[in-house]
């Protein structure tokens, strides 16, 4: 009996390891564990902004400072449920949304073709190595936006492949709430309607019905956004700049990262392979990329919402290209992934070390001074989480209190020499600089080289 059981068990193990189940489920699980093991401590200042604003008393305007109102509400629920463990909970949930988005992409791809083991391996390597996933480990709203877009794209591709209008209506209804996930996605439902109408996939009556549904959903979302944040535009819009040198170079670097996917889609379109789906996906990518350039974004985080679109371009076109160039495609693909992975991990480690060796140390320093109640700074996340948003005055104006004047504050904390002259003129004295040195690395988050030295200056009233 034991021999029979052992034989059956060994056969099952061979089936799992050699079959699609390994590449679909076990491989991503192992990758997730390994990646999170190395970068779990990767947390940004902006992560604590969500936790800080969510810690305010529930009510009108309590999420002032949260760009994504839906993620802010999730952060509030996790804060109530897990208290001091809210950071770990929000990071876990963010990773879960990211992985779910990947499975939705695979499910969407199955509407067209089934990936073989090599293709699945390449898919999971791209997913875990690209910086768009590592954003999710920080606990930010990026993973929720990825999942949201993945669901919308699934319904729309289902509509293309089956021509069932119910799928199209589902995509419109879900996308109409996108502003609450990421304001940059507020145009998504209108794009789907206009794109479908121009290609004559829907008639005028159906287009008008969808416009009504879109306006209804968007109106409800804007009402929720206004109620919980106190405004219709995200407070982070104060940091949006006109396209300058840094934003232009950042856009070029972003295009370099996504260009292999774009070329993959263009080649397939040219050859008539999956033309309608590729045209749709590339149009969606192009419009979002143009928006990224126009608003002068120097950060690629908001573009993470398009990661499922990039992945789907990869999934549906791998089999076609594999027939043309065989294993050479996978060798080139894995080589490119390796290079981007090294750059990304360097960037992750730099930010993680900065948080641990500067932000945490600064917080420990000021916690030893009991007289400090109000603080002026330009990076508000961790301090707002510790002292409450009502006691933090923000240089950028992301949270409720704008730093208009320095007098009357108990402490000032700025990066490097920012606001140094104004602080000294206002009667403050520099008491300490907290610095760390790190080998410069290439930013994957935005662009350029990270500084070798990063410092925070702590000022207290001279008297």
N, C-alpha and C positions, 0 to 999 in steps of 0.2 A: 504493500500500500504506500509506504514511504517512497519507494523507488518510483512508483507511478506518479505521485505528487511532485517529486523532484523533476521528473521528465517533463511533466506538464508545465511546471513553473519555468524551467529552462527554455522551453519552446516559446512561452509567453514573453519572456525577457528578450529572446532573440527577435521576436516579432516587433516588440516595442522599439528596440534599439536600431533595428534595420528598416523599420517602416516609417511612415509619415508621422506617427504619433510622437516619435522622439524629436523630430524637427519642429513640430507644431507646438508641443507642450513642454517636454523636458528641457530641450535646448534653451528656450527663452527663460525658463525658470532658473536654470543654472546661470545664465548670463545675468539675470536680474540680481541674483544673490551675490555674484562676484562683483558686479559694477557697484551695487549699493554698499558692499563691504568696503570698497576703496573710497567712495565719495559720499558716504552717508552724512559726513560732517559738513558737506557743502551747503551752506546756508547764507543767504544774502540779507542785507539790511531790509530790503523790501518785504521779505517774508514776515518779519516782526511787525511791519506796518499793518498787515491784515490782522494779526493777533492783537495788536494794540488797539486798533479802532473797534474790533469786535469785543474787546473787554469793556467798552463803555456801556452804560445802561441802555438796554434795548428801547428803541423808540425812534421817533422822527429825527433824521439827520445823524444817527449814531454811527453810521458807516462813512462819515466824511473822511476822505482820504483813500478809500478803497476804489481802485479803478474798476474792478469786476465786482458788481454788487452781489451776484450769485455766489461767488467765492467768498465774499465777505460774510454772507449769511451762513455759509458752511463753516467758516472759521469761528463764527459766534457759537454755533451748535457744538463744535468740537471743544471750544473753550469752556463751555458750560459742562460738557460731559467729562472731559479729561483734565481740566484745570491745568496743573503744572506740566502735564504731559501733552498739552495741546500741540506743541511744536512737532513732537514725534508723530502724533496722530495725523496732523495735516500733511506731513511729508509722506507717510504711508498711503494716505488717501490719494495724494497727487500721483504717486507711482502707480497706484491701482488704475486711475483714470488713463494714464499713459499706456499701460499694457492693454487695457480694454480697447483703447483707440487702435492699437496695432492689430488686435484680433478682428475688429470691425473692418479694417482695411483688408485683411486676408479674406474675410467673408465676402466683401465686395468684389475682390479679385476673382473669387470662385464663380461669380456670375459670368466671367469671360473664360477663364482657364484655371487649371489646378497646377500649383507650383510643385516642382520636383525637389528632392532633397537639396541639391546645390542651390537652387533658387531660394528655398526657405532659409538656408544658412546665410546667404548673402543678405536676405531681407532682415533677419534678426541682428546681424552684425551692423548693418546700416542703422537700424533702429536704436541700438544701445550705444553706438559710438558717436553718432552725430550730436552736436551740442543741444539740439532741440529736446532730446530726452533728458540730458543732464539738468536742464532747467527744471524739469519736473521734480528732481530729487530735492531741490531747494524748498519745495512746499508752496511754490507760487501758483498762480491761476493758469499757467500755460497748459498743463495737462488737461484741465477741464475744457479749455478752448480746443485742444486737439481732439478730444473725444466728441465734442459738439459738432465740429466740422466733419469728422469721420462719419457720424450718424447722418448728417445732411447729405453728404456725398453718396453714402450707401443708398439712400432712398432715391436720389436723382439718377444714379447709374442704373438702379433697378427699373426706374421709369424708362430710361433709354433702351434697356435690353428687352423689356416686356411691353412697353407702351401702355402700361396700366396707369390711368390718371390718379388712382388712389395713392400711388407712390409719390407722384409729383405734389399732390396736395399735402402729404405728410412732410415732404422736404420744405415746402413753403411755410407751413405752420411752425415747424421747429426753428427754421432759420429766422423767422420774424422776431424771435426772442433773443437773437444773438447779441444785441447791444448790452444786455445784462451780463453776458459772458465776457466779451471784450468789445468795447465801443468801436474798435477798428473794423469789426465785422457787421456793423449795423446795416450795411448796404447789401448783405448777402441775399436776402429774399428778393429784393428788387432786381438784382442781377439775374437770378434764376428765372424770374418772370420774363424780363426783357430778352434774355438769351433764348429762351424756349419759344417766345412769340416770333422773334426774328427768324428762327429756323423752322417756323410753322409747325412746331410740335404741339402747340395749343392754339385755339382760335381766340377771337376777340372776347367772346363771352366768358370763356375760361380764364383769360388773362384778367378781366375785370373782377371776377370772383376772387382770384388769387391776390389781386391788389387790395381788395377789401379785407381779406384774411390777414395779409401782411400789415396793413395799417392798423388793424385791430390788435394784433399781437405786439407790434412795435409801440403802439400807444399805451398798452398795458405795461410793457416793459419800462418805458420812459416814466410812467407814473410811479412804478416801484422804485426806479432809480432815483427819482426826485425825492421821494418820501424818505428813503433810507440814507441818501448821501447829502441831501439838501441842495442839489444842483443837477442840471441836465447834462453838463459836460464834466468829464472826469477832472479832478483837481490836478492830476498828473499832466494835463495839457499845458500847464504853465512851463513845463520843461521841454515842450516841443519847440524846436527851432527851425528857422528857415534853412533851406539847404545850403550848408557851408562846406568848407573843405573836409572836415571830419565826417560829416554825414554822407558826402559824396563818396569818399574813400570807403566808408562803412558799407554803402550800398554796393560798391564794386566787389568788396570782399564777400558780401552776402551772395551776389550773383555768381561768384566763383564757386561757392559751395553748392548752389542749386543747379549750376549749368549742366552737370552730367545728366541730371534728370530731365532738364529741358531738351537737351540734345537727343536723349533717348526717345522722348515723346515726339520730337520733330521728325526723326528718322522713320518712326513707325507711321506717322501721318503721311509722310511722303510716299511710303510704300503701300499706302492704302490699308494698313493693318490697324484695326480698331479705331478707324478714323474719328467717328463721332465722339467716342469717350475721350480720346486724347485731345481733341480740339477743345472740348469742355474743360478738361483739367488744366490745360495750358492757358486757356483764357482766364480761368479763376486765379491761377498763379500770377499771370501777367498783371491783372488788375490789382491784386494785393501788393505786388512788388512796386507798381507805379505809386500806389498810395503810400507805401513805405518811403519812397524817395521824395514825394511831394511834401510830406509832413516833416521831412528833415530828421528822421529818426536815426540815432546813433547807436541804438541798441536793437539786437535781433530778437529779443524775447517775444515781442508781439507777433513776429512772423512765425513763431512756433505753431500757431493755429493751422498753418498751411502744411505742416509736416505730414499729416495723413495724405494730402494730395500728392506730395512728392513720393511717398511710399507707394501709393496706388499706381502712379506712372511706372514705377519700378516693377511692381508685381505683374501688371497686365502685359508688359512689354518684354520681360525677361525671356519667355519661351521663344518668341519670334526672333530675337537677336541671337539666342543660343544656337538656333538652327543655322544662322549665317556664319558666326565666328567661333562657335564652340567654346572650348575651355579658355581661350584667350580672353574672352569677355570677363570670366570670373577671376582670372589672374589680375587683370587690370583693375577690376572692381575692388577686390580685396586689398590691392596695393594702395589705391586711393583712400580707401576706408582707413587703412593703417596710418597713413600720414595725417589725415584729419583727426583720427583718434588721439594721436600723440599731442597734436596742438590743443585739442579740447581738454585732455587730462592735465596738461601743463596749466592751462587757464583755470581749471577747477581747483587745482592744488594751490595756485597763487591766491585766489579769492578765499579759499578755506583758511590758509595760513594768515591772511590779512585779518579775517574775522577773529580768529583765535588769539593772535598776538597783538592786535591793536584794539578792536572794538570791545572784546571781553575785558582786556586789561584796563581800558579807560573806565568802563563801568565799575570795575572793582575799586579803582582809585577814588572815584567820586562817591561811592557808597560809604567810604570811610569818613566822609565829611557830612555830619548830620544836618548842618545848616543849609545844605543845598536842596532846594525845592523846585525852583524854576530854572530851565536851561535853554540857551539859544544854540542852535546847531544847524548844519546843512544835511546831516544824515540822521534821520529821526527814528528809524525803526526800533532798534534795540532800546534806546533811551525812553521812547514813548511807551514801550511795553513794560519797562521797569517803573517809570514815574507817572504814567498816565498821559494821554494826549493833551489834557488841559494844562499841564505844567511844562510842555515843550513848545518852544517858539521856533518855527521852521524858516530857514533862510529862503527856501524855494516856494514855500506856501502850499506844500502838499497836504498838510493837515490843517486843522481849524485855525490855529494861532500863527499868524504871519509875523516874521521877525522884522518889525519896522524900526524899532529902536532898541539899543542895548541897555540903557539905564534901567535899573530896577531888577535886573536878573541876577540870580545867585551864581551862575557859572556860564561860561561860553566854551564850546568845544567845536573846533573847526579843523579841516584837513590842511596840513602844511601851514602856509602863511596866509591862507584865506581870511580876510577880515582882521588881519593883525593890526594894521594901523588904526582902524576904527575902534578896535577893542582897547588899545592903549590910550587913545584919545578920550574914551568914555570912562576912564578910571579903572580899567582892569589891568592885571599883571599876569604875565605868563609864568605859571608855576611849574609846568612840566610838559615835556614832549614825549609821547609814546610812539616809538618807531620800530619797524622791523625791516630787515634787508632780505631780499630774495633775488635769485637770479632772474633777470628779465625774461618774460615769456611773451609769446604773441597772443594778443587777445583773440579769442573766438567769440566772446560775448559781443564785442563791438569791433574795434580796429586799433592798430598801433601796437606799440610795445609797452608792457607794464613797467612802471618805474622800478628801479633797483631798490629805492628806499620809499617807504610809505609811512607818514607820520600823522598823528593827531595832536593838536595843541590844546592844552587845558588852561583856561583863564579864570581867575577869581578876582573879585573886587579888591583893589589895592589896600583899601582901608580895613 
